[in-house]
Amino acid sequence: MKKNLMRGLFGKVSVTRRSQWMKHPFISELLQNSWDASPDEIDDDTLRDRVWKNIETKIQPKERRSIGWMTVSGIAASLLICLSVGYWYWGKGADSSAIDPKEYIEFIAHTTQTYQLPDSSKIWMEPNSKIRFAKDFDNDRSVWLTGNSTFEVVKQHGKNFRVHLDDSYIEVKGTCFSIRQDGSHFNEITLFNGRIDFVQTQTNEVIQVNPSQRIVYDTQNHTVKLEEINHCIDWKNGRYIFTDISLEKLISYVNQTYKSNITLHPGLKDTANFTGSIRNDESLDEVLDKICYTIGIKVKSENSRLILYN
């Protein structure tokens, strides 16, 4: 009966204000004494009268002034509302996080955007991707990501950086990597430089990822595959940097990134390698124009495919 006492009688009180009242020494003492003194079988009216009597008896003018921001009726409301949760607060030993939850900042990229976190780390976000992180980010460098983004993480000694995905997370050591979640049940994490650990929370399996490697995680079957990319690729300030990469490997990377279907004419196998950069916000058409101009080749569309040829 105590647990349900006077539920809703005094309307809604904010979580923050309730937490402040419950932490006040005077209110805490009154509430604890009233709770301890009331047997389980006592009815609501009797317990309500007892609380009011305690208020009238123990709150002297001097004490009222010492807590000036709280009126007698406010104290009564806080006591009765707190009694409705008193069973688990004192009896069950719940921690303060259940009363005062952590506050978060959320950001959604409606176009290709760059977001800078409080520690100066940058996130290059693709359209419709979303991030969430605690307002107290300096003490909890954790980011929850939905969608596709590339991270440039600033290293801070003793403060690791985490990116949370479905039922896994990435432990970052100060590095640059991209994450793709294109609506399928595969998460792809590609590391450009530095080091990350991929952690599957269900099994606590930890996989170390080095540069030029990619993790492919199946969120349905909970399987993890570590792949070698073998591309001469880096990332800097929103650009993919390619150094003397073969056309075959470059197009393989473009197909993977843009989910495209580009093939090479047999005569292009020995074409000169590509050195250059591709911005993260460039469209597929812009990328193909750049590749064709740099190497001196052409592109055509044929049967839902794009074909590069001389």
N, C-alpha and C positions, 0 to 999 in steps of 0.2 A: 504493500500500500504506500510505503514511503516513496518508493521509486516513482510512482505516478502522481504524487501529491501536487495538487493545484496546477497541473500541466495546462499551460495556455491561459491561466487566469489573468495574468497581468500583461498579456500581449508579448510582443517580440522585444528581446534585448540583444544588442549586438554581441558577437563573440568577443570582440576586443574589450567592450565595457564589462561584460560578465567576468572576463579574466582579471581585469583590474580590481573589481569589487572582491572577488574571491581571494586575491592575494593580499588585500588590506588586513593587517593583523587583527584589528578590532572585529571586522566582519568574519574573518576566519574563525576566531575564537567563539563568537556567538553561534555561528553555524555548527561548529563541531560540538559545542555544549548542547545545543538544542537537539542535534541528531543523536548524540550519545544518550540523552535523557529520555528519548521517546521509544517505547517498546514497539515491536513490529505490529502488534494488534491494535495500536491506537488509531482512532479514526481521523479523517482529514480535518474536521472542524476543531477537534481538540488540539491537534498539533498546530493548526493555524493560530488559535487563541494563545497557545503557549509561546509561539514566536513573537506575537504582538506584545505579550506581557513582558518578555525578555527585552524587547525594544524599549518599551515605556519605562522599565525599571532601570536598565543599565545605561541608557543614553542620557547623560547629564548635559546641561548647557555647555560646559567646557568641552566635553567630548564632541558635541555637535559642531562646535567651532573648529575643532582640530581636523575634521573631515569635511569642511565646508561645502565641498562640491556634491555631497550626497545628502539628500533630504531623508526624513524619516520614512516617507512612503517609498522612496527609492531603495532604502535599506531593506524594507519589508519585501519589496518585489525581488530584490537580489537574493534574499534569503530563501524565499519560497521557490524561486526558479532554481537556485543552486541545490535546494533539497531534492528537486526532481532528478538531479544528476549526482547527488551526494553519495548514493550507494556505490557507484563505480569510481567516483573521485577519491573517496576515502577507503571504502571497503575493498575495492578492486585494485587500487594503487595505480590508476592510469596516469600517464605522463602528461606534461603540460602541452605537448604538441597536439593532443586531441582537442584542446580548448583553443589554442592559439596557432592555427595552421600557418605554414610558411606561405608567403606571398610570391607570386610569379609574374614575370613579364612575358608577354606573348607577341610575336610578330609574324605576319603573313606577307610574303612577297607576291604582289599582284603582277609584277613584271620582273625582268632580270634585275636584281638589286644586290648591293653590297651592304652588309650589316656589320657594324663594329661593336664588339662586346666590351664591357667595362674594363677588361684587362688588355685591350687593344688587339685581341685576336679578331680576324676578319672571316666572315662567312659570305661566300659568293653564291647567292641563292637564285635558283631558277624559278620561273613563274609557278605560283600555287604551292610553293614549299613553305613550311611553317616551322618556327623554332619557339621553344619555351625554356626559360631559365629563371632561377631564383633571384629576387631583388638583392639578396645578400650574396651576390655572385663572387665577391672577393673571397668568401669563406667556403663557397661550394661551387666550384668550376664545373658544373654539369649542364649539358644542353640536351633537350629532347627534340629530335628532328623528325619531321614528316616531309617526304619529297626528296628532291635532288639538290645537293649543295656541295661546294668545295670549301674546305677549311684551311686557313693559315693560322696555326695556333702559336701563340707566344709562350715561350717556355718560362715557367716560374719555379724556382727551386722549392721543393717540398709541397707543391700544390699541383697535383696532376689534373689533367683535363679529361672529362668524359663526355662522350656523345652516346645517348641512349636511343636505341631503335627498338622495335617490337619486343622480343624476349632476349635481347642481347645488348651489349654496349661495347664501345671502343675506348680503351685506355690509351691516352695520348701522351707522348713524351716530349712534345714540342716539335711540330712537323707540319707537313702539308699533304692532304689526301682528299679524295672525292667520294661521295656516297650517292648511289642511285637507288631510288625506290619508285619504280615506274608504274605502280598499281598492280604488278604481278606479285607472286609470292617469293620473289628473289630480291635480296639485298646485295648490292655489289659495292665493295669498298676497295678503291684503288689507291695505293700509296705512291706518292711522287718522291718524297724525301723524308728523312727522319726515321722514326719507328713507332709502330702502334701494336697494341695487343688487342685481339678480338676475343671477347668473352661471351660465351653462351650461358645465360643465367640459369637455365634449367639443369645443366650438367656441371657448371663451373669450369667447363673446358676452356683453356686459354691457348690461343694460337698467335705466335709472334709473326708479324708481317714486316717485311723489309722492302726497301725501294724496288720498284719494277715488279711488284707482286700484287695480286688481287685476291680478295676473299669473295666467294660467292656463297651466300647463306640462303638455304631453302627454309622459309619460315613455316611451311606446312609440314615437311618431313623432318625438320630440325637437323639437316645435314649441312656440313661445312666443307667447302672445297677451296684449297689454296692453289692459285694459278700463277705461272710465270708469264709476265707480259712480254718481256724481251723487246720492249720499245725504247728507243732513245728519246725519252720524254721527261719533261720537268714542268713545273708550274711556277709562275711568278706574276704577281699583280694582275690577276684575272686573265692570264694568257697561258695556254698550253705551249710549251717550247719544245720544238722538234729539232734534233741535230743529226743530220746525215742519215735519216731513216729511209728505208726502202719504200717504194710506192705501195707494194703489197702489204707491208706492215702498217703503213699509214692508213690505207683504206680499211684495213681490218679494224683499226682503232676508231675511225670515223663511223663505220657501220655499228660498232658496239655503242658508241656515244650517242648517235642520232637515231638508232634503231632503223637504219636505212638498209637498202639492198643495192649496193654498188658492186659491180664486177669489173674486172680488167680484161681488155682484149688480149688474147694470147701474145700479141706482138709487143706488149708493154712490160713483159716480165723483167727485161733488162734495162728499163728506163732509168735515167739518173735519179739518185736519191733526193729527198726533199729536206731542206733546212729552212725553218721559218717558225712562225707562231700563229696560233688560232685563238681569238678571243672567246671567252666562255659564252658571250651573248651573240655570237655570229650564227646566222642561219645556215642550214645545209647548203643552200644555193651559194651563199657568200663563200663558204669553205671550199666548195668545188671550183668556183671561179678563181680563187686564190691558188689552189693546187694546179689547175690547168694553166694559168698564166705563168706560174713559177717554172713548171717543168716543160711547158710547151706542148700540151696535149688538148684533146677536146672531150666533150661529154655529150651523150645522146640518150634519149629515153626509148626503151624497147620492151614491150610485154611486161610492164610494171617494174622494170629494172632500169637502173642507170648504168650505162656502160662508158668506161673511159677508153679512148682509142687515140691513135696518132692522127 
